[in-house]
Amino acid sequence: MESYDEEALKWAAIQRLPTVTRLRRGLLINSEGEANEIDVHKIGLQERRYLLERLVRIADADNENFLLKLKDRIDR
């Protein structure tokens, strides 16, 4: 719960930044569950790989949920 509050505070701080700076900033949650503020233009190879794997994993789950809902709707 405490890490969630800390993450929410970090997102709020990012949202208060000027627009151009805000577009380049993000929070990357590492394998320990710790949220770190990053500059998207300056992330390293390892961070980039982790981020892409995480996004693909989320997309696969979203696609699976979408297809299951579509199947259920067609079955009805």
N, CA, C, O and CB atoms as a CASP TS submission, in Angstrom:
PFRMAT TS
TARGET T0000
AUTHOR 0000-0000-0000
METHOD Language model
MODEL 1
PARENT N/A
ATOM      1  N   MET     1       0.828  -1.195   0.000  1.00  0.00           N
ATOM      2  CA  MET     1       0.000   0.000   0.000  1.00  0.00           C
ATOM      3  C   MET     1       0.872   1.258   0.000  1.00  0.00           C
ATOM      4  O   MET     1       0.563   2.237  -0.678  1.00  0.00           O
ATOM      5  CB  MET     1      -0.942  -0.001   1.214  1.00  0.00           C
ATOM      6  N   GLU     2       1.958   1.218   0.765  1.00  0.00           N
ATOM      7  CA  GLU     2       2.840   2.374   0.849  1.00  0.00           C
ATOM      8  C   GLU     2       3.521   2.645  -0.499  1.00  0.00           C
ATOM      9  O   GLU     2       3.690   3.801  -0.887  1.00  0.00           O
ATOM     10  CB  GLU     2       3.893   2.157   1.945  1.00  0.00           C
ATOM     11  N   SER     3       3.910   1.580  -1.210  1.00  0.00           N
ATOM     12  CA  SER     3       4.558   1.770  -2.513  1.00  0.00           C
ATOM     13  C   SER     3       3.573   2.361  -3.518  1.00  0.00           C
ATOM     14  O   SER     3       3.965   3.137  -4.389  1.00  0.00           O
ATOM     15  CB  SER     3       5.120   0.430  -3.041  1.00  0.00           C
ATOM     16  N   TYR     4       2.296   1.996  -3.400  1.00  0.00           N
ATOM     17  CA  TYR     4       1.268   2.553  -4.285  1.00  0.00           C
ATOM     18  C   TYR     4       1.124   4.052  -4.047  1.00  0.00           C
ATOM     19  O   TYR     4       1.005   4.819  -5.002  1.00  0.00           O
ATOM     20  CB  TYR     4      -0.088   1.842  -4.064  1.00  0.00           C
ATOM     21  N   ASP     5       1.134   4.477  -2.790  1.00  0.00           N
ATOM     22  CA  ASP     5       1.046   5.898  -2.462  1.00  0.00           C
ATOM     23  C   ASP     5       2.262   6.655  -2.985  1.00  0.00           C
ATOM     24  O   ASP     5       2.138   7.762  -3.509  1.00  0.00           O
ATOM     25  CB  ASP     5       0.915   6.091  -0.946  1.00  0.00           C
ATOM     26  N   GLU     6       3.427   6.053  -2.838  1.00  0.00           N
ATOM     27  CA  GLU     6       4.651   6.681  -3.327  1.00  0.00           C
ATOM     28  C   GLU     6       4.609   6.818  -4.854  1.00  0.00           C
ATOM     29  O   GLU     6       5.012   7.844  -5.402  1.00  0.00           O
ATOM     30  CB  GLU     6       5.888   5.862  -2.892  1.00  0.00           C
ATOM     31  N   GLU     7       4.123   5.789  -5.525  1.00  0.00           N
ATOM     32  CA  GLU     7       3.999   5.832  -6.982  1.00  0.00           C
ATOM     33  C   GLU     7       3.009   6.916  -7.413  1.00  0.00           C
ATOM     34  O   GLU     7       3.254   7.628  -8.386  1.00  0.00           O
ATOM     35  CB  GLU     7       3.554   4.462  -7.523  1.00  0.00           C
ATOM     36  N   ALA     8       1.900   7.041  -6.694  1.00  0.00           N
ATOM     37  CA  ALA     8       0.908   8.071  -7.011  1.00  0.00           C
ATOM     38  C   ALA     8       1.498   9.466  -6.833  1.00  0.00           C
ATOM     39  O   ALA     8       1.216  10.367  -7.622  1.00  0.00           O
ATOM     40  CB  ALA     8      -0.339   7.907  -6.128  1.00  0.00           C
ATOM     41  N   LEU     9       2.307   9.642  -5.808  1.00  0.00           N
ATOM     42  CA  LEU     9       2.957  10.943  -5.589  1.00  0.00           C
ATOM     43  C   LEU     9       3.942  11.264  -6.714  1.00  0.00           C
ATOM     44  O   LEU     9       4.033  12.408  -7.159  1.00  0.00           O
ATOM     45  CB  LEU     9       3.687  10.956  -4.230  1.00  0.00           C
ATOM     46  N   LYS    10       4.677  10.250  -7.168  1.00  0.00           N
ATOM     47  CA  LYS    10       5.621  10.464  -8.266  1.00  0.00           C
ATOM     48  C   LYS    10       4.890  10.840  -9.549  1.00  0.00           C
ATOM     49  O   LYS    10       5.333  11.730 -10.275  1.00  0.00           O
ATOM     50  CB  LYS    10       6.471   9.209  -8.495  1.00  0.00           C
ATOM     51  N   TRP    11       3.752  10.159  -9.840  1.00  0.00           N
ATOM     52  CA  TRP    11       2.971  10.503 -11.032  1.00  0.00           C
ATOM     53  C   TRP    11       2.426  11.921 -10.925  1.00  0.00           C
ATOM     54  O   TRP    11       2.403  12.653 -11.915  1.00  0.00           O
ATOM     55  CB  TRP    11       1.814   9.504 -11.229  1.00  0.00           C
ATOM     56  N   ALA    12       1.989  12.312  -9.737  1.00  0.00           N
ATOM     57  CA  ALA    12       1.474  13.673  -9.542  1.00  0.00           C
ATOM     58  C   ALA    12       2.576  14.698  -9.784  1.00  0.00           C
ATOM     59  O   ALA    12       2.323  15.750 -10.371  1.00  0.00           O
ATOM     60  CB  ALA    12       0.894  13.840  -8.120  1.00  0.00           C
ATOM     61  N   ALA    13       3.782  14.405  -9.344  1.00  0.00           N
ATOM     62  CA  ALA    13       4.901  15.321  -9.571  1.00  0.00           C
ATOM     63  C   ALA    13       5.222  15.429 -11.055  1.00  0.00           C
ATOM     64  O   ALA    13       5.525  16.519 -11.541  1.00  0.00           O
ATOM     65  CB  ALA    13       6.142  14.858  -8.796  1.00  0.00           C
ATOM     66  N   ILE    14       5.162  14.331 -11.775  1.00  0.00           N
ATOM     67  CA  ILE    14       5.413  14.346 -13.218  1.00  0.00           C
ATOM     68  C   ILE    14       4.338  15.157 -13.936  1.00  0.00           C
ATOM     69  O   ILE    14       4.645  15.883 -14.881  1.00  0.00           O
ATOM     70  CB  ILE    14       5.461  12.906 -13.778  1.00  0.00           C
ATOM     71  N   GLN    15       3.100  15.046 -13.505  1.00  0.00           N
ATOM     72  CA  GLN    15       2.003  15.768 -14.155  1.00  0.00           C
ATOM     73  C   GLN    15       2.120  17.278 -13.979  1.00  0.00           C
ATOM     74  O   GLN    15       1.559  18.032 -14.774  1.00  0.00           O
ATOM     75  CB  GLN    15       0.671  15.294 -13.605  1.00  0.00           C
ATOM     76  N   ARG    16       2.830  17.728 -12.966  1.00  0.00           N
ATOM     77  CA  ARG    16       3.011  19.166 -12.742  1.00  0.00           C
ATOM     78  C   ARG    16       4.160  19.765 -13.550  1.00  0.00           C
ATOM     79  O   ARG    16       4.351  20.981 -13.551  1.00  0.00           O
ATOM     80  CB  ARG    16       3.247  19.424 -11.277  1.00  0.00           C
ATOM     81  N   LEU    17       4.919  18.922 -14.231  1.00  0.00           N
ATOM     82  CA  LEU    17       6.046  19.408 -15.032  1.00  0.00           C
ATOM     83  C   LEU    17       5.542  20.117 -16.286  1.00  0.00           C
ATOM     84  O   LEU    17       4.406  19.898 -16.706  1.00  0.00           O
ATOM     85  CB  LEU    17       6.982  18.240 -15.417  1.00  0.00           C
ATOM     86  N   PRO    18       6.379  20.968 -16.889  1.00  0.00           N
ATOM     87  CA  PRO    18       6.006  21.576 -18.173  1.00  0.00           C
ATOM     88  C   PRO    18       5.767  20.482 -19.223  1.00  0.00           C
ATOM     89  O   PRO    18       6.310  19.383 -19.113  1.00  0.00           O
ATOM     90  CB  PRO    18       7.113  22.562 -18.657  1.00  0.00           C
ATOM     91  N   THR    19       4.965  20.785 -20.223  1.00  0.00           N
ATOM     92  CA  THR    19       4.505  19.786 -21.186  1.00  0.00           C
ATOM     93  C   THR    19       5.637  19.008 -21.852  1.00  0.00           C
ATOM     94  O   THR    19       5.593  17.778 -21.880  1.00  0.00           O
ATOM     95  CB  THR    19       3.681  20.452 -22.241  1.00  0.00           C
ATOM     96  N   VAL    20       6.634  19.679 -22.379  1.00  0.00           N
ATOM     97  CA  VAL    20       7.715  18.993 -23.097  1.00  0.00           C
ATOM     98  C   VAL    20       8.468  18.048 -22.158  1.00  0.00           C
ATOM     99  O   VAL    20       8.771  16.914 -22.528  1.00  0.00           O
ATOM    100  CB  VAL    20       8.693  20.020 -23.719  1.00  0.00           C
ATOM    101  N   THR    21       8.761  18.505 -20.972  1.00  0.00           N
ATOM    102  CA  THR    21       9.460  17.670 -19.991  1.00  0.00           C
ATOM    103  C   THR    21       8.582  16.497 -19.576  1.00  0.00           C
ATOM    104  O   THR    21       9.075  15.381 -19.412  1.00  0.00           O
ATOM    105  CB  THR    21       9.862  18.500 -18.753  1.00  0.00           C
ATOM    106  N   ARG    22       7.292  16.741 -19.406  1.00  0.00           N
ATOM    107  CA  ARG    22       6.360  15.698 -18.985  1.00  0.00           C
ATOM    108  C   ARG    22       6.270  14.582 -20.026  1.00  0.00           C
ATOM    109  O   ARG    22       6.132  13.411 -19.673  1.00  0.00           O
ATOM    110  CB  ARG    22       4.972  16.297 -18.734  1.00  0.00           C
ATOM    111  N   LEU    23       6.347  14.944 -21.303  1.00  0.00           N
ATOM    112  CA  LEU    23       6.273  13.938 -22.358  1.00  0.00           C
ATOM    113  C   LEU    23       7.477  13.011 -22.349  1.00  0.00           C
ATOM    114  O   LEU    23       7.383  11.868 -22.797  1.00  0.00           O
ATOM    115  CB  LEU    23       6.155  14.607 -23.708  1.00  0.00           C
ATOM    116  N   ARG    24       8.598  13.487 -21.847  1.00  0.00           N
ATOM    117  CA  ARG    24       9.826  12.692 -21.843  1.00  0.00           C
ATOM    118  C   ARG    24      10.028  11.914 -20.555  1.00  0.00           C
ATOM    119  O   ARG    24      10.967  11.123 -20.464  1.00  0.00           O
ATOM    120  CB  ARG    24      11.008  13.584 -22.075  1.00  0.00           C
ATOM    121  N   ARG    25       9.192  12.109 -19.573  1.00  0.00           N
ATOM    122  CA  ARG    25       9.342  11.446 -18.279  1.00  0.00           C
ATOM    123  C   ARG    25       8.335  10.317 -18.138  1.00  0.00           C
ATOM    124  O   ARG    25       7.269  10.327 -18.753  1.00  0.00           O
ATOM    125  CB  ARG    25       9.174  12.452 -17.133  1.00  0.00           C
ATOM    126  N   GLY    26       8.695   9.357 -17.326  1.00  0.00           N
ATOM    127  CA  GLY    26       7.798   8.254 -17.037  1.00  0.00           C
ATOM    128  C   GLY    26       8.274   7.524 -15.801  1.00  0.00           C
ATOM    129  O   GLY    26       9.366   7.781 -15.294  1.00  0.00           O
ATOM    130  N   LEU    27       7.457   6.621 -15.326  1.00  0.00           N
ATOM    131  CA  LEU    27       7.825   5.776 -14.199  1.00  0.00           C
ATOM    132  C   LEU    27       8.029   4.364 -14.712  1.00  0.00           C
ATOM    133  O   LEU    27       7.164   3.807 -15.389  1.00  0.00           O
ATOM    134  CB  LEU    27       6.745   5.815 -13.079  1.00  0.00           C
ATOM    135  N   LEU    28       9.159   3.799 -14.392  1.00  0.00           N
ATOM    136  CA  LEU    28       9.465   2.426 -14.765  1.00  0.00           C
ATOM    137  C   LEU    28       9.536   1.615 -13.483  1.00  0.00           C
ATOM    138  O   LEU    28      10.347   1.898 -12.602  1.00  0.00           O
ATOM    139  CB  LEU    28      10.802   2.330 -15.582  1.00  0.00           C
ATOM    140  N   ILE    29       8.692   0.617 -13.387  1.00  0.00           N
ATOM    141  CA  ILE    29       8.664  -0.235 -12.201  1.00  0.00           C
ATOM    142  C   ILE    29       9.611  -1.396 -12.447  1.00  0.00           C
ATOM    143  O   ILE    29       9.416  -2.175 -13.379  1.00  0.00           O
ATOM    144  CB  ILE    29       7.212  -0.741 -11.882  1.00  0.00           C
ATOM    145  N   ASN    30      10.630  -1.512 -11.618  1.00  0.00           N
ATOM    146  CA  ASN    30      11.628  -2.559 -11.813  1.00  0.00           C
ATOM    147  C   ASN    30      11.158  -3.892 -11.246  1.00  0.00           C
ATOM    148  O   ASN    30      10.040  -3.993 -10.740  1.00  0.00           O
ATOM    149  CB  ASN    30      12.947  -2.157 -11.168  1.00  0.00           C
ATOM    150  N   SER    31      11.997  -4.905 -11.327  1.00  0.00           N
ATOM    151  CA  SER    31      11.616  -6.253 -10.910  1.00  0.00           C
ATOM    152  C   SER    31      11.327  -6.354  -9.409  1.00  0.00           C
ATOM    153  O   SER    31      10.621  -7.266  -8.979  1.00  0.00           O
ATOM    154  CB  SER    31      12.710  -7.228 -11.280  1.00  0.00           C
ATOM    155  N   GLU    32      11.862  -5.430  -8.613  1.00  0.00           N
ATOM    156  CA  GLU    32      11.575  -5.434  -7.169  1.00  0.00           C
ATOM    157  C   GLU    32      10.286  -4.703  -6.833  1.00  0.00           C
ATOM    158  O   GLU    32       9.893  -4.661  -5.667  1.00  0.00           O
ATOM    159  CB  GLU    32      12.724  -4.804  -6.406  1.00  0.00           C
ATOM    160  N   GLY    33       9.614  -4.121  -7.836  1.00  0.00           N
ATOM    161  CA  GLY    33       8.380  -3.396  -7.608  1.00  0.00           C
ATOM    162  C   GLY    33       8.594  -1.941  -7.247  1.00  0.00           C
ATOM    163  O   GLY    33       7.656  -1.261  -6.829  1.00  0.00           O
ATOM    164  N   GLU    34       9.806  -1.460  -7.400  1.00  0.00           N
ATOM    165  CA  GLU    34      10.151  -0.085  -7.058  1.00  0.00           C
ATOM    166  C   GLU    34       9.962   0.801  -8.289  1.00  0.00           C
ATOM    167  O   GLU    34      10.464   0.477  -9.364  1.00  0.00           O
ATOM    168  CB  GLU    34      11.613   0.007  -6.528  1.00  0.00           C
ATOM    169  N   ALA    35       9.242   1.914  -8.142  1.00  0.00           N
ATOM    170  CA  ALA    35       8.992   2.835  -9.249  1.00  0.00           C
ATOM    171  C   ALA    35      10.093   3.876  -9.315  1.00  0.00           C
ATOM    172  O   ALA    35      10.362   4.579  -8.341  1.00  0.00           O
ATOM    173  CB  ALA    35       7.619   3.514  -9.099  1.00  0.00           C
ATOM    174  N   ASN    36      10.728   3.968 -10.481  1.00  0.00           N
ATOM    175  CA  ASN    36      11.798   4.943 -10.695  1.00  0.00           C
ATOM    176  C   ASN    36      11.394   5.885 -11.811  1.00  0.00           C
ATOM    177  O   ASN    36      10.880   5.459 -12.845  1.00  0.00           O
ATOM    178  CB  ASN    36      13.141   4.241 -11.030  1.00  0.00           C
ATOM    179  N   GLU    37      11.633   7.183 -11.591  1.00  0.00           N
ATOM    180  CA  GLU    37      11.367   8.168 -12.637  1.00  0.00           C
ATOM    181  C   GLU    37      12.491   8.099 -13.653  1.00  0.00           C
ATOM    182  O   GLU    37      13.667   8.089 -13.288  1.00  0.00           O
ATOM    183  CB  GLU    37      11.235   9.608 -12.047  1.00  0.00           C
ATOM    184  N   ILE    38      12.128   8.050 -14.936  1.00  0.00           N
ATOM    185  CA  ILE    38      13.134   7.941 -15.987  1.00  0.00           C
ATOM    186  C   ILE    38      12.884   8.975 -17.070  1.00  0.00           C
ATOM    187  O   ILE    38      11.764   9.456 -17.241  1.00  0.00           O
ATOM    188  CB  ILE    38      13.137   6.533 -16.589  1.00  0.00           C
ATOM    189  N   ASP    39      13.928   9.308 -17.790  1.00  0.00           N
ATOM    190  CA  ASP    39      13.829  10.117 -18.999  1.00  0.00           C
ATOM    191  C   ASP    39      13.795   9.114 -20.147  1.00  0.00           C
ATOM    192  O   ASP    39      14.765   8.385 -20.357  1.00  0.00           O
ATOM    193  CB  ASP    39      15.039  11.161 -19.139  1.00  0.00           C
ATOM    194  N   VAL    40      12.716   9.069 -20.876  1.00  0.00           N
ATOM    195  CA  VAL    40      12.495   8.057 -21.900  1.00  0.00           C
ATOM    196  C   VAL    40      13.582   8.104 -22.972  1.00  0.00           C
ATOM    197  O   VAL    40      13.934   7.069 -23.537  1.00  0.00           O
ATOM    198  CB  VAL    40      11.121   8.244 -22.537  1.00  0.00           C
ATOM    199  N   HIS    41      14.112   9.281 -23.257  1.00  0.00           N
ATOM    200  CA  HIS    41      15.148   9.415 -24.281  1.00  0.00           C
ATOM    201  C   HIS    41      16.506   8.899 -23.810  1.00  0.00           C
ATOM    202  O   HIS    41      17.404   8.693 -24.626  1.00  0.00           O
ATOM    203  CB  HIS    41      15.274  10.866 -24.700  1.00  0.00           C
ATOM    204  N   LYS    42      16.662   8.690 -22.519  1.00  0.00           N
ATOM    205  CA  LYS    42      17.975   8.313 -21.986  1.00  0.00           C
ATOM    206  C   LYS    42      17.986   6.957 -21.286  1.00  0.00           C
ATOM    207  O   LYS    42      18.882   6.695 -20.483  1.00  0.00           O
ATOM    208  CB  LYS    42      18.448   9.365 -21.025  1.00  0.00           C
ATOM    209  N   ILE    43      17.017   6.090 -21.568  1.00  0.00           N
ATOM    210  CA  ILE    43      17.021   4.790 -20.898  1.00  0.00           C
ATOM    211  C   ILE    43      18.047   3.880 -21.560  1.00  0.00           C
ATOM    212  O   ILE    43      18.309   3.983 -22.758  1.00  0.00           O
ATOM    213  CB  ILE    43      15.613   4.141 -20.936  1.00  0.00           C
ATOM    214  N   GLY    44      18.612   3.006 -20.775  1.00  0.00           N
ATOM    215  CA  GLY    44      19.629   2.086 -21.258  1.00  0.00           C
ATOM    216  C   GLY    44      19.019   0.888 -21.963  1.00  0.00           C
ATOM    217  O   GLY    44      17.800   0.726 -22.004  1.00  0.00           O
ATOM    218  N   LEU    45      19.878   0.059 -22.512  1.00  0.00           N
ATOM    219  CA  LEU    45      19.437  -1.110 -23.259  1.00  0.00           C
ATOM    220  C   LEU    45      18.650  -2.076 -22.378  1.00  0.00           C
ATOM    221  O   LEU    45      17.612  -2.591 -22.793  1.00  0.00           O
ATOM    222  CB  LEU    45      20.633  -1.821 -23.873  1.00  0.00           C
ATOM    223  N   GLN    46      19.134  -2.320 -21.177  1.00  0.00           N
ATOM    224  CA  GLN    46      18.469  -3.250 -20.262  1.00  0.00           C
ATOM    225  C   GLN    46      17.078  -2.731 -19.881  1.00  0.00           C
ATOM    226  O   GLN    46      16.113  -3.495 -19.878  1.00  0.00           O
ATOM    227  CB  GLN    46      19.326  -3.467 -18.994  1.00  0.00           C
ATOM    228  N   GLU    47      16.971  -1.448 -19.562  1.00  0.00           N
ATOM    229  CA  GLU    47      15.680  -0.862 -19.202  1.00  0.00           C
ATOM    230  C   GLU    47      14.723  -0.902 -20.387  1.00  0.00           C
ATOM    231  O   GLU    47      13.534  -1.179 -20.225  1.00  0.00           O
ATOM    232  CB  GLU    47      15.860   0.586 -18.714  1.00  0.00           C
ATOM    233  N   ARG    48      15.247  -0.624 -21.581  1.00  0.00           N
ATOM    234  CA  ARG    48      14.433  -0.645 -22.790  1.00  0.00           C
ATOM    235  C   ARG    48      13.882  -2.044 -23.049  1.00  0.00           C
ATOM    236  O   ARG    48      12.711  -2.206 -23.393  1.00  0.00           O
ATOM    237  CB  ARG    48      15.251  -0.166 -23.994  1.00  0.00           C
ATOM    238  N   ARG    49      14.736  -3.053 -22.882  1.00  0.00           N
ATOM    239  CA  ARG    49      14.318  -4.452 -23.087  1.00  0.00           C
ATOM    240  C   ARG    49      13.237  -4.833 -22.071  1.00  0.00           C
ATOM    241  O   ARG    49      12.236  -5.453 -22.432  1.00  0.00           O
ATOM    242  CB  ARG    49      15.539  -5.417 -22.964  1.00  0.00           C
ATOM    243  N   TYR    50      13.439  -4.464 -20.800  1.00  0.00           N
ATOM    244  CA  TYR    50      12.463  -4.779 -19.751  1.00  0.00           C
ATOM    245  C   TYR    50      11.122  -4.111 -20.048  1.00  0.00           C
ATOM    246  O   TYR    50      10.067  -4.726 -19.893  1.00  0.00           O
ATOM    247  CB  TYR    50      12.988  -4.330 -18.368  1.00  0.00           C
ATOM    248  N   LEU    51      11.168  -2.854 -20.474  1.00  0.00           N
ATOM    249  CA  LEU    51       9.946  -2.122 -20.773  1.00  0.00           C
ATOM    250  C   LEU    51       9.189  -2.759 -21.933  1.00  0.00           C
ATOM    251  O   LEU    51       7.971  -2.920 -21.862  1.00  0.00           O
ATOM    252  CB  LEU    51      10.266  -0.666 -21.092  1.00  0.00           C
ATOM    253  N   LEU    52       9.898  -3.120 -22.996  1.00  0.00           N
ATOM    254  CA  LEU    52       9.253  -3.751 -24.147  1.00  0.00           C
ATOM    255  C   LEU    52       8.650  -5.108 -23.787  1.00  0.00           C
ATOM    256  O   LEU    52       7.538  -5.422 -24.211  1.00  0.00           O
ATOM    257  CB  LEU    52      10.255  -3.914 -25.283  1.00  0.00           C
ATOM    258  N   GLU    53       9.370  -5.910 -23.013  1.00  0.00           N
ATOM    259  CA  GLU    53       8.835  -7.203 -22.588  1.00  0.00           C
ATOM    260  C   GLU    53       7.571  -7.022 -21.760  1.00  0.00           C
ATOM    261  O   GLU    53       6.604  -7.767 -21.919  1.00  0.00           O
ATOM    262  CB  GLU    53       9.882  -7.979 -21.786  1.00  0.00           C
ATOM    263  N   ARG    54       7.583  -6.037 -20.885  1.00  0.00           N
ATOM    264  CA  ARG    54       6.416  -5.773 -20.043  1.00  0.00           C
ATOM    265  C   ARG    54       5.219  -5.322 -20.883  1.00  0.00           C
ATOM    266  O   ARG    54       4.094  -5.760 -20.640  1.00  0.00           O
ATOM    267  CB  ARG    54       6.751  -4.709 -18.989  1.00  0.00           C
ATOM    268  N   LEU    55       5.452  -4.452 -21.865  1.00  0.00           N
ATOM    269  CA  LEU    55       4.372  -3.974 -22.727  1.00  0.00           C
ATOM    270  C   LEU    55       3.802  -5.094 -23.584  1.00  0.00           C
ATOM    271  O   LEU    55       2.588  -5.175 -23.771  1.00  0.00           O
ATOM    272  CB  LEU    55       4.869  -2.843 -23.617  1.00  0.00           C
ATOM    273  N   VAL    56       4.666  -5.957 -24.106  1.00  0.00           N
ATOM    274  CA  VAL    56       4.201  -7.079 -24.927  1.00  0.00           C
ATOM    275  C   VAL    56       3.393  -8.046 -24.077  1.00  0.00           C
ATOM    276  O   VAL    56       2.360  -8.550 -24.517  1.00  0.00           O
ATOM    277  CB  VAL    56       5.392  -7.810 -25.586  1.00  0.00           C
ATOM    278  N   ARG    57       3.855  -8.305 -22.872  1.00  0.00           N
ATOM    279  CA  ARG    57       3.132  -9.213 -21.972  1.00  0.00           C
ATOM    280  C   ARG    57       1.739  -8.659 -21.677  1.00  0.00           C
ATOM    281  O   ARG    57       0.767  -9.413 -21.666  1.00  0.00           O
ATOM    282  CB  ARG    57       3.921  -9.422 -20.650  1.00  0.00           C
ATOM    283  N   ILE    58       1.633  -7.357 -21.440  1.00  0.00           N
ATOM    284  CA  ILE    58       0.344  -6.728 -21.162  1.00  0.00           C
ATOM    285  C   ILE    58      -0.538  -6.795 -22.403  1.00  0.00           C
ATOM    286  O   ILE    58      -1.733  -7.069 -22.296  1.00  0.00           O
ATOM    287  CB  ILE    58       0.532  -5.259 -20.707  1.00  0.00           C
ATOM    288  N   ALA    59       0.036  -6.548 -23.576  1.00  0.00           N
ATOM    289  CA  ALA    59      -0.731  -6.598 -24.824  1.00  0.00           C
ATOM    290  C   ALA    59      -1.256  -8.000 -25.082  1.00  0.00           C
ATOM    291  O   ALA    59      -2.390  -8.157 -25.534  1.00  0.00           O
ATOM    292  CB  ALA    59       0.129  -6.136 -26.005  1.00  0.00           C
ATOM    293  N   ASP    60      -0.450  -9.028 -24.803  1.00  0.00           N
ATOM    294  CA  ASP    60      -0.906 -10.407 -24.985  1.00  0.00           C
ATOM    295  C   ASP    60      -2.088 -10.711 -24.079  1.00  0.00           C
ATOM    296  O   ASP    60      -3.057 -11.333 -24.515  1.00  0.00           O
ATOM    297  CB  ASP    60       0.234 -11.393 -24.710  1.00  0.00           C
ATOM    298  N   ALA    61      -2.023 -10.282 -22.832  1.00  0.00           N
ATOM    299  CA  ALA    61      -3.124 -10.518 -21.894  1.00  0.00           C
ATOM    300  C   ALA    61      -4.369  -9.760 -22.342  1.00  0.00           C
ATOM    301  O   ALA    61      -5.477 -10.290 -22.267  1.00  0.00           O
ATOM    302  CB  ALA    61      -2.723 -10.094 -20.462  1.00  0.00           C
ATOM    303  N   ASP    62      -4.195  -8.517 -22.810  1.00  0.00           N
ATOM    304  CA  ASP    62      -5.326  -7.729 -23.285  1.00  0.00           C
ATOM    305  C   ASP    62      -5.969  -8.376 -24.505  1.00  0.00           C
ATOM    306  O   ASP    62      -7.194  -8.447 -24.603  1.00  0.00           O
ATOM    307  CB  ASP    62      -4.880  -6.305 -23.617  1.00  0.00           C
ATOM    308  N   ASN    63      -5.143  -8.846 -25.433  1.00  0.00           N
ATOM    309  CA  ASN    63      -5.676  -9.507 -26.621  1.00  0.00           C
ATOM    310  C   ASN    63      -6.424 -10.775 -26.260  1.00  0.00           C
ATOM    311  O   ASN    63      -7.482 -11.064 -26.821  1.00  0.00           O
ATOM    312  CB  ASN    63      -4.556  -9.828 -27.597  1.00  0.00           C
ATOM    313  N   GLU    64      -5.872 -11.536 -25.318  1.00  0.00           N
ATOM    314  CA  GLU    64      -6.538 -12.762 -24.899  1.00  0.00           C
ATOM    315  C   GLU    64      -7.891 -12.450 -24.259  1.00  0.00           C
ATOM    316  O   GLU    64      -8.883 -13.119 -24.550  1.00  0.00           O
ATOM    317  CB  GLU    64      -5.651 -13.546 -23.918  1.00  0.00           C
ATOM    318  N   ASN    65      -7.937 -11.443 -23.394  1.00  0.00           N
ATOM    319  CA  ASN    65      -9.204 -11.056 -22.764  1.00  0.00           C
ATOM    320  C   ASN    65     -10.208 -10.587 -23.811  1.00  0.00           C
ATOM    321  O   ASN    65     -11.387 -10.938 -23.746  1.00  0.00           O
ATOM    322  CB  ASN    65      -8.972  -9.947 -21.720  1.00  0.00           C
ATOM    323  N   PHE    66      -9.746  -9.800 -24.770  1.00  0.00           N
ATOM    324  CA  PHE    66     -10.619  -9.308 -25.824  1.00  0.00           C
ATOM    325  C   PHE    66     -11.200 -10.477 -26.620  1.00  0.00           C
ATOM    326  O   PHE    66     -12.404 -10.518 -26.874  1.00  0.00           O
ATOM    327  CB  PHE    66      -9.853  -8.348 -26.754  1.00  0.00           C
ATOM    328  N   LEU    67     -10.356 -11.418 -27.009  1.00  0.00           N
ATOM    329  CA  LEU    67     -10.826 -12.549 -27.802  1.00  0.00           C
ATOM    330  C   LEU    67     -11.781 -13.442 -27.009  1.00  0.00           C
ATOM    331  O   LEU    67     -12.740 -13.974 -27.567  1.00  0.00           O
ATOM    332  CB  LEU    67      -9.640 -13.368 -28.296  1.00  0.00           C
ATOM    333  N   LEU    68     -11.524 -13.606 -25.716  1.00  0.00           N
ATOM    334  CA  LEU    68     -12.437 -14.401 -24.886  1.00  0.00           C
ATOM    335  C   LEU    68     -13.799 -13.728 -24.758  1.00  0.00           C
ATOM    336  O   LEU    68     -14.831 -14.397 -24.807  1.00  0.00           O
ATOM    337  CB  LEU    68     -11.835 -14.625 -23.495  1.00  0.00           C
ATOM    338  N   LYS    69     -13.804 -12.412 -24.594  1.00  0.00           N
ATOM    339  CA  LYS    69     -15.077 -11.678 -24.521  1.00  0.00           C
ATOM    340  C   LYS    69     -15.820 -11.749 -25.843  1.00  0.00           C
ATOM    341  O   LYS    69     -17.043 -11.888 -25.867  1.00  0.00           O
ATOM    342  CB  LYS    69     -14.836 -10.211 -24.135  1.00  0.00           C
ATOM    343  N   LEU    70     -15.078 -11.653 -26.949  1.00  0.00           N
ATOM    344  CA  LEU    70     -15.693 -11.752 -28.272  1.00  0.00           C
ATOM    345  C   LEU    70     -16.281 -13.139 -28.479  1.00  0.00           C
ATOM    346  O   LEU    70     -17.389 -13.270 -28.999  1.00  0.00           O
ATOM    347  CB  LEU    70     -14.666 -11.439 -29.375  1.00  0.00           C
ATOM    348  N   LYS    71     -15.557 -14.169 -28.081  1.00  0.00           N
ATOM    349  CA  LYS    71     -16.052 -15.544 -28.195  1.00  0.00           C
ATOM    350  C   LYS    71     -17.333 -15.729 -27.375  1.00  0.00           C
ATOM    351  O   LYS    71     -18.301 -16.319 -27.855  1.00  0.00           O
ATOM    352  CB  LYS    71     -14.971 -16.547 -27.729  1.00  0.00           C
ATOM    353  N   ASP    72     -17.335 -15.223 -26.140  1.00  0.00           N
ATOM    354  CA  ASP    72     -18.527 -15.336 -25.287  1.00  0.00           C
ATOM    355  C   ASP    72     -19.711 -14.625 -25.919  1.00  0.00           C
ATOM    356  O   ASP    72     -20.836 -15.122 -25.877  1.00  0.00           O
ATOM    357  CB  ASP    72     -18.251 -14.756 -23.889  1.00  0.00           C
ATOM    358  N   ARG    73     -19.458 -13.472 -26.500  1.00  0.00           N
ATOM    359  CA  ARG    73     -20.545 -12.704 -27.143  1.00  0.00           C
ATOM    360  C   ARG    73     -21.091 -13.444 -28.353  1.00  0.00           C
ATOM    361  O   ARG    73     -22.303 -13.483 -28.564  1.00  0.00           O
ATOM    362  CB  ARG    73     -20.049 -11.306 -27.566  1.00  0.00           C
ATOM    363  N   ILE    74     -20.209 -14.027 -29.143  1.00  0.00           N
ATOM    364  CA  ILE    74     -20.652 -14.789 -30.318  1.00  0.00           C
ATOM    365  C   ILE    74     -21.438 -16.019 -29.888  1.00  0.00           C
ATOM    366  O   ILE    74     -22.447 -16.368 -30.501  1.00  0.00           O
ATOM    367  CB  ILE    74     -19.445 -15.207 -31.187  1.00  0.00           C
ATOM    368  N   ASP    75     -20.967 -16.679 -28.822  1.00  0.00           N
ATOM    369  CA  ASP    75     -21.667 -17.859 -28.305  1.00  0.00           C
ATOM    370  C   ASP    75     -23.074 -17.518 -27.818  1.00  0.00           C
ATOM    371  O   ASP    75     -23.994 -18.323 -27.961  1.00  0.00           O
ATOM    372  CB  ASP    75     -20.867 -18.489 -27.170  1.00  0.00           C
ATOM    373  N   ARG    76     -23.239 -16.338 -27.249  1.00  0.00           N
ATOM    374  CA  ARG    76     -24.564 -15.921 -26.776  1.00  0.00           C
ATOM    375  C   ARG    76     -25.476 -15.698 -27.948  1.00  0.00           C
ATOM    376  O   ARG    76     -26.640 -15.341 -27.765  1.00  0.00           O
ATOM    377  CB  ARG    76     -24.477 -14.649 -25.924  1.00  0.00           C
TER
END
